[in-house]
Amino acid sequence: MVLKTIEAVYDGQVIRPDLPLKLEPNTRIRITVTTVKPARAKKNSFLATARALKLKGPTDLAENLDEYLYSGGKA
């Protein structure tokens, strides 16, 4: 007897393995079902997202933000 753990999805009618099984057709198997929670996508921080955008802007924006906001962008 070979014990193997596989991941699969039940579509409401059929259990579909995520990967092909190396079994001969008509091989009898025993299935034990354990439900698993879907993996949650890792959330990026705002800073990581902002850096990934690679936006261009003035190098002194932090120091002169009010000037850029309230004087039409001319510091």
SULWOLIN-V440568 format. One record per residue. SS is DSSP state (helix for helix, strand for strand, loop for the rest). OMEGA is omega in whole degrees, 0 to 359 (NA if undefined). Layout:
# SULWOLIN-V440568
ss=(SS & SS)
omega=(OMEGA & OMEGA)
This chain:
# SULWOLIN-V440568
ss=(loop & loop & loop & loop & loop & loop & loop & strand & strand & strand & loop & loop & loop & loop & strand & strand & strand & loop & loop & loop & loop & loop & loop & loop & loop & loop & loop & loop & loop & loop & loop & loop & loop & loop & loop & loop & loop & loop & loop & loop & loop & loop & loop & loop & loop & helix & helix & helix & helix & helix & helix & helix & helix & loop & loop & loop & loop & loop & loop & loop & loop & loop & loop & loop & helix & helix & helix & helix & helix & helix & loop & loop & loop & loop & loop)
omega=(179 & 179 & 183 & 176 & 179 & 172 & 181 & 178 & 175 & 184 & 181 & 179 & 188 & 173 & 182 & 179 & 177 & 180 & 178 & 177 & 179 & 180 & 174 & 175 & 179 & 175 & 178 & 180 & 174 & 183 & 171 & 186 & 172 & 180 & 178 & 177 & 177 & 178 & 178 & 178 & 179 & 179 & 176 & 175 & 177 & 181 & 179 & 178 & 180 & 179 & 181 & 180 & 179 & 181 & 177 & 179 & 179 & 182 & 181 & 184 & 182 & 182 & 186 & 184 & 181 & 179 & 180 & 182 & 191 & 178 & 177 & 176 & 181 & 181 & NA)
